[in-house]
Amino acid sequence: MEILAQILQRLNEIEAKISAPKISNQEHLTPKEACQAIGISRTKYEQLKRDGYIKDYKLTSGGRKRYVKRSEISQLFPKDFVAA
């Protein structure tokens, strides 16, 4: 019975980790993390970027990944921003 209780506890921990949105605690967010933080779709994010409201950056000159500054997102959407 004790083993079963431990297994159930561990499954609950795993389920909580899976269902919780993963938002980085770092200054640079991926577009996906930024969308989760402000509660918008990726399509809306791309529209805001195209309209000049959101600016993304490459962290390295040869890098392909784009990042958004957490501080810029929280200034644009102060009420909607979910702090990590």
VENWOZI-V779532 format. One record per pair of residues at least 12 apart in sequence whose ideal C-beta (glycine too) atoms are under 8 Angstrom apart, sorted by sequence separation. I is the first residue (numbers start at 1). J is the second residue. If there is no record, write none. Layout:
{{I | J} {I | J}}
This chain:
{{56 | 68} {57 | 69} {23 | 36} {55 | 68} {22 | 36} {23 | 37} {31 | 45} {54 | 68} {21 | 36} {55 | 72} {54 | 72} {54 | 73} {34 | 54} {54 | 76} {53 | 76} {31 | 56} {28 | 57} {28 | 59} {37 | 70} {34 | 68} {30 | 65} {31 | 66} {38 | 73} {30 | 66} {37 | 73} {30 | 67} {31 | 68} {29 | 67} {30 | 68} {38 | 76} {28 | 67} {29 | 68} {34 | 73} {38 | 77} {28 | 68} {29 | 69} {28 | 69} {29 | 70} {39 | 80} {27 | 69} {28 | 70} {38 | 80} {27 | 70} {38 | 81} {39 | 82} {26 | 70} {27 | 71} {29 | 73} {37 | 81} {38 | 82} {37 | 82} {24 | 70} {36 | 82} {37 | 84} {23 | 82} {25 | 84} {24 | 84} {21 | 82} {23 | 84}}
